[in-house]
């Protein structure tokens, strides 16, 4: 499979399916895990020190400041599922206004961030990275606050990791996920004006 056409990718997300490449140069495969991991934006768990970092404004938050660069930072690891075809697919979604990056900047340099896809009241978090301590967590906190402010209800983080569990992620069945997804897709809200 080469790059996925943008509207096919949107249809996949609306059906609870997401793509991942098999390594940096491997084919794109489709997934719909059971259980599915979500993070309630209102229940994001931040340590006391991280709450101080967020409130101190150590990082400047930007939305869509450099989307492709965020993706490339996320892919810059030994074991990655973000291939060039994946990057091309999401850049096309970004150009249509459905994919977004939330970035933490410090002293004019990108320090960390994340990217994902937004449809209705759902945000599908894809990957995050950091170059400076806590930068990706600050970006996640900014994403959650934006979702709350916009009335968005579903933050899909796909799979459970110890890091996401510490932040408050929980597993739900695919059946429950699809019910929540259906409700979120029907809400007339938007990540960007």
N, C-alpha and C positions, 0 to 999 in steps of 0.2 A: 504494500500500500504506500503510495506517495502522499504528499500533503493532502489533507482532508478538505474538501470544499467547505467554506464557512457555514453555509446554511445546513449542510449535512451534519456538521459538528454541533450546531445549535439543536438540531433534532435529536441527536444522541443525548445531549445533556438533558433535554426535556423528557427523555425516556429513562433517565437514570444511568446512562452509559457514559464512560469517558475513555479516551485513548492514552496509551503509553507506548513508547517505542521499546523494542527489545535491545537495549543498549544504544550507544551513540549512533551506530550505523545500521541497526537492525530494523525489521519491519514494525509497523504500527499494529498494536493489538488493542482490542476493546475489552473493557472491564465493567462489571456491575456487581461489586462485592456484597456478600451477605455474611456477616453483618456489615453495615455502613457506618462510618464514623462522622459525627457532626459535632459542632461546637456552638453552643448557644451564646450569641454575642453578649447578652446581658449577664452571662455567668462566667465570663473569662476570668480565670484565676491568675492574678498577678501577685508576686511576692511583694513584701513591703518595700524592698529596695528597688524593684522594678517600677512600682507605683510612683516612687520618688523620682526615678529617672524620667518617667512619662510626664509627670507634673512639672518637673524642672525645665522642660523644653530643651533638653540637650541636643535633640535632633529636630531638624525641620522636616515636616511631612509634606510630601508632594504626591499628587495623584496623576498618573500617566505622564510623569516627567520624562522618562526614557524607557518606554515599555520593552522594546527589544533588548536593551542592555540588561534589564532585570532578568529576562529570560536567559540570556547568555551567562549571567552570573550564576543563576540557578543550575544551569547545565554544566558549569565548570567544576566538576568533581570526577573522581575516578569512575565511579559507578553511577551512570545517569540513564534516565529514560527519555531525556529531552534531546531528540535528534534534530537535524536540520529540517526534516519534514514536519516535525512537531512545531518547531519555531515558525516555519512558514505558515502553518495552519492557524496558529494563534495570532500572529501578526496580522493576518487577513481578518480575523475576528476583531482585533483591536481597531483596525481601520474602519470597520463597520460599527464600532461603538459598543461591542459586547465584551471584549476582554479589557482588563484594567490592571494597572500596577499601582501599588501603594509603596512609597519609597521613604526611607529615612536618610536624610542628608546631614552632613556635619561639615562646616567650614567649606562649603561649595563642592564637597565630594560625596558621591553616593556611598552610604555606609551599610546599607542593607535594604531588604524589601521583599515583596511577594507579588505574585500575579495570580489572576484567576479570571473566571467568566461570570458575568452577571446577566441573569434573565429574570425579570419581574422582581420578586422579593427574595430570590435565591442568589447566593454567591458561592461559586464552586472554586474553592482554593486549590491551586495546582502545585505551587512550590514556593519556597522562600530561601533566602540566603542572608548571610551577614559577613561583612568585612571588619566591622567593629562590634565589640561586645554589646549585646542587648539590642542592636539595631533592628534585627528581624522581629523581635518581640515587640518593640515599640511600633513597628509597622503593623503588626497584627492587632495591637491595641487600637491603633488608629482606624484600621479596617472595621473592627467591632463597633467602635463609637460611631463611625459613619453609617454602618448598617442600622444601628439603633436610631440615629437621627433621621434616617430615611424610611424607617418603618419596614426594614427588611427582616425576614424571620428565619431564614435557613442558611447556615454556613456549613457547607459540605467540605470536609477535610479528607474524605475518602477512606483512608486506612488509619488505624491506631498506631501511634508510636509512644514510647515513654514520655517524650517531650510534650506531645499534644495532650496526653493524659494529665500531666502536671498542670497544664493550662486549662483543664476542665473539659476536654473532649470526652464524648461518650459514644458507645456503640449502640445502634438500634438495628432492628431487622430490616431487610430490604423492603418487606411489605410496609412497615411503618415509614421508612424513608420515602417510598413512592407516594404515600398518602400526604406526607408533609410537603414533598416536592410539588405535588399537584396543587395544593392550596397556595404555596408560595408563587407558583407561576401565574396564578390568576389575580394576584394582587397588583394594582396599578401603581407600582412604585418604580423608581429608577435609581441606579447607583450614581449616575451623572445626570445633570439637568439637560 
